[in-house]
């Protein structure tokens, strides 16, 4: 639950699409410190990376929509 919230707030704070690439760092870290047997660690890294990337993208999109609305209203 903390990963999507943190990702959303990161995307909202930065407001840049390149912030989505930060999700790859989490996936790389999970793969590097993987202690799970078999391919479970790979699946966990993949799922958490995709979840974080979607949350960051949602935050970025919301910030951009707010900025666009402010510019049109002014």
Residue frames as a rotation matrix with the C-alpha (Angstrom) as fourth column:
UNK 1
0.566 0.825 0.000 0.00
0.825 -0.566 0.000 0.00
0.000 0.000 -1.000 0.00
UNK 2
0.419 -0.476 -0.773 2.89
0.212 -0.777 0.593 2.36
-0.883 -0.412 -0.224 0.69
UNK 3
-0.567 -0.722 0.397 4.51
0.530 0.049 0.846 1.90
-0.631 0.690 0.356 -2.73
UNK 4
-0.133 0.533 0.835 1.56
0.931 -0.221 0.290 3.21
0.339 0.817 -0.467 -4.81
UNK 5
0.829 0.454 -0.327 0.97
0.548 -0.775 0.314 6.14
-0.111 -0.439 -0.891 -2.45
UNK 6
0.168 -0.860 -0.482 4.64
0.216 -0.445 0.869 7.12
-0.962 -0.250 0.111 -2.46
UNK 7
-0.602 -0.382 0.701 4.78
0.723 0.111 0.682 6.78
-0.338 0.917 0.209 -6.23
UNK 8
0.315 0.808 0.498 1.68
0.897 -0.425 0.122 8.91
0.310 0.409 -0.858 -6.70
UNK 9
0.832 -0.034 -0.554 3.09
0.297 -0.817 0.495 11.62
-0.469 -0.576 -0.669 -4.45
UNK 10
-0.244 -0.970 -0.009 6.43
0.384 -0.105 0.917 11.48
-0.890 0.220 0.398 -6.28
UNK 11
-0.455 0.137 0.880 4.70
0.887 -0.010 0.461 11.94
0.072 0.990 -0.117 -9.62
UNK 12
0.653 0.754 0.075 2.54
0.728 -0.652 0.214 14.72
0.210 -0.085 -0.974 -8.23
UNK 13
0.589 -0.489 -0.643 5.56
0.259 -0.639 0.724 16.51
-0.765 -0.593 -0.250 -6.75
UNK 14
-0.469 -0.879 0.089 7.82
0.338 -0.086 0.937 16.24
-0.816 0.470 0.337 -9.81
UNK 15
0.454 0.797 -0.398 5.27
-0.122 -0.387 -0.914 16.52
-0.883 0.463 -0.079 -12.59
UNK 16
-0.075 -0.543 -0.836 7.64
-0.971 -0.152 0.185 15.21
-0.228 0.826 -0.516 -15.26
UNK 17
0.812 0.486 -0.323 7.18
-0.566 0.790 -0.234 12.07
0.142 0.373 0.917 -17.32
UNK 18
0.013 -0.879 -0.477 10.80
-0.384 0.436 -0.814 11.00
0.923 0.193 -0.332 -16.86
UNK 19
-0.312 -0.084 0.946 9.93
-0.950 0.021 -0.312 10.38
0.006 -0.996 -0.086 -13.19
UNK 20
0.773 0.634 -0.001 8.28
-0.633 0.771 -0.062 7.13
-0.039 0.048 0.998 -14.31
UNK 21
0.351 -0.732 -0.584 11.77
-0.242 0.531 -0.812 5.78
0.905 0.426 0.010 -14.96
UNK 22
-0.344 -0.461 0.818 12.38
-0.888 -0.123 -0.443 5.85
0.305 -0.879 -0.367 -11.20
UNK 23
0.644 0.644 0.413 10.23
-0.730 0.679 0.077 2.74
-0.231 -0.351 0.908 -10.97
UNK 24
0.698 -0.454 -0.554 13.00
-0.132 0.679 -0.722 0.85
0.704 0.578 0.414 -12.74
UNK 25
-0.327 -0.838 0.438 15.31
-0.627 -0.155 -0.763 1.58
0.707 -0.524 -0.475 -9.83
UNK 26
0.061 0.438 0.897 12.95
-0.944 0.316 -0.090 -0.23
-0.323 -0.841 0.433 -7.47
UNK 27
0.935 0.321 -0.149 12.79
-0.353 0.850 -0.390 -3.24
0.001 0.417 0.909 -9.79
UNK 28
0.306 -0.909 -0.283 16.57
-0.220 0.222 -0.950 -3.33
0.926 0.353 -0.132 -10.11
UNK 29
-0.378 -0.421 0.825 16.97
-0.870 -0.143 -0.472 -3.13
0.317 -0.896 -0.312 -6.35
UNK 30
0.471 0.628 0.619 14.51
-0.775 0.630 -0.049 -5.98
-0.421 -0.457 0.784 -5.77
UNK 31
0.911 -0.156 -0.381 16.27
-0.144 0.746 -0.650 -8.14
0.386 0.647 0.658 -8.37
UNK 32
0.003 -0.997 0.081 19.68
-0.403 -0.075 -0.912 -7.40
0.915 -0.030 -0.401 -6.86
UNK 33
-0.644 -0.223 0.732 18.59
-0.758 0.061 -0.649 -8.27
0.101 -0.973 -0.208 -3.31
UNK 34
0.318 0.852 -0.416 16.34
-0.798 0.477 0.368 -11.19
0.512 0.215 0.832 -4.25
UNK 35
-0.701 -0.506 0.502 16.38
-0.703 0.609 -0.367 -14.00
-0.120 -0.610 -0.783 -1.68
UNK 36
0.287 0.902 0.322 13.25
-0.719 0.425 -0.550 -15.77
-0.633 -0.074 0.771 -2.96
UNK 37
-0.458 -0.440 0.773 13.46
0.050 0.855 0.516 -19.17
-0.888 0.275 -0.370 -4.61
UNK 38
-0.143 0.384 0.912 12.84
0.902 0.429 -0.040 -19.66
-0.407 0.817 -0.408 -8.30
UNK 39
-0.616 -0.025 0.787 11.22
0.596 -0.668 0.445 -16.96
0.515 0.744 0.427 -10.38
UNK 40
0.350 0.800 -0.486 9.12
0.931 -0.240 0.277 -15.54
0.105 -0.549 -0.829 -7.53
UNK 41
-0.076 -0.478 -0.875 11.54
0.557 -0.748 0.360 -12.66
-0.827 -0.460 0.322 -6.98
UNK 42
-0.935 -0.252 0.250 11.42
0.335 -0.395 0.856 -11.76
-0.117 0.884 0.453 -10.65
UNK 43
-0.205 0.945 0.254 7.62
0.737 -0.021 0.676 -11.67
0.644 0.326 -0.692 -10.59
UNK 44
0.393 0.305 -0.868 7.59
0.861 -0.452 0.231 -9.59
-0.322 -0.838 -0.440 -7.41
UNK 45
-0.528 -0.671 -0.521 10.05
0.385 -0.735 0.558 -7.12
-0.757 0.094 0.646 -8.95
UNK 46
-0.860 0.227 0.456 8.01
0.424 -0.176 0.888 -6.91
0.282 0.958 0.055 -12.15
UNK 47
0.097 0.992 -0.081 4.65
0.859 -0.042 0.510 -6.42
0.503 -0.119 -0.856 -10.42
UNK 48
0.332 -0.003 -0.943 5.93
0.747 -0.609 0.265 -3.82
-0.575 -0.793 -0.200 -7.98
UNK 49
-0.747 -0.642 -0.172 7.75
0.368 -0.614 0.698 -1.95
-0.554 0.458 0.696 -10.75
UNK 50
-0.638 0.593 0.491 4.63
0.523 -0.134 0.842 -1.81
0.565 0.794 -0.225 -12.92
UNK 51
0.348 0.796 -0.494 2.51
0.913 -0.168 0.373 -0.76
0.214 -0.581 -0.785 -9.95
UNK 52
-0.002 -0.445 -0.896 4.92
0.600 -0.717 0.355 2.02
-0.800 -0.537 0.269 -9.02
UNK 53
-0.908 -0.355 0.221 5.22
0.373 -0.449 0.812 3.20
-0.189 0.820 0.540 -12.63
UNK 54
-0.243 0.909 0.340 1.43
0.711 -0.072 0.700 3.44
0.660 0.412 -0.628 -12.94
UNK 55
0.469 0.403 -0.786 1.17
0.863 -0.398 0.311 5.35
-0.188 -0.824 -0.535 -9.67
UNK 56
-0.426 -0.693 -0.581 3.89
0.447 -0.720 0.531 7.81
-0.787 -0.033 0.616 -10.70
UNK 57
-0.870 0.128 0.475 2.25
0.437 -0.243 0.866 8.29
0.226 0.962 0.156 -14.10
UNK 58
0.168 0.984 -0.059 -1.11
0.871 -0.120 0.476 8.99
0.462 -0.132 -0.877 -12.42
UNK 59
0.296 -0.131 -0.946 0.51
0.703 -0.641 0.309 11.64
-0.647 -0.756 -0.097 -10.21
UNK 60
-0.777 -0.616 -0.127 2.24
0.327 -0.569 0.754 13.26
-0.537 0.545 0.644 -13.18
UNK 61
-0.595 0.622 0.509 -0.98
0.625 -0.040 0.780 13.24
0.505 0.782 -0.365 -15.20
UNK 62
0.403 0.780 -0.478 -2.95
0.912 -0.297 0.284 14.82
0.079 -0.550 -0.831 -12.36
UNK 63
-0.068 -0.505 -0.860 -0.39
0.499 -0.764 0.409 17.59
-0.864 -0.402 0.304 -11.91
UNK 64
-0.932 -0.307 0.191 -0.38
0.302 -0.369 0.879 18.32
-0.199 0.877 0.437 -15.64
UNK 65
-0.223 0.932 0.286 -4.18
0.804 0.010 0.595 18.39
0.552 0.363 -0.751 -15.76
UNK 66
0.427 0.340 -0.838 -4.28
0.817 -0.542 0.196 20.81
-0.388 -0.768 -0.510 -12.83
UNK 67
-0.481 -0.696 -0.533 -1.69
0.323 -0.706 0.630 23.06
-0.815 0.131 0.564 -14.49
UNK 68
-0.857 0.198 0.476 -3.60
0.466 -0.099 0.879 23.00
0.221 0.975 -0.008 -17.78
UNK 69
0.157 0.981 -0.115 -6.86
0.929 -0.107 0.354 23.86
0.335 -0.162 -0.928 -16.02
UNK 70
0.210 -0.161 -0.964 -5.20
0.633 -0.729 0.260 26.80
-0.745 -0.665 -0.051 -14.23
UNK 71
-0.790 -0.594 -0.152 -3.78
0.249 -0.537 0.806 28.15
-0.561 0.599 0.572 -17.49
UNK 72
-0.634 0.627 0.453 -7.10
0.597 0.023 0.802 27.93
0.492 0.779 -0.389 -19.33
UNK 73
0.314 0.818 -0.481 -9.01
0.940 -0.198 0.278 29.52
0.132 -0.540 -0.831 -16.46
UNK 74
-0.073 -0.433 -0.898 -6.68
0.618 -0.727 0.300 32.50
-0.783 -0.533 0.321 -16.17
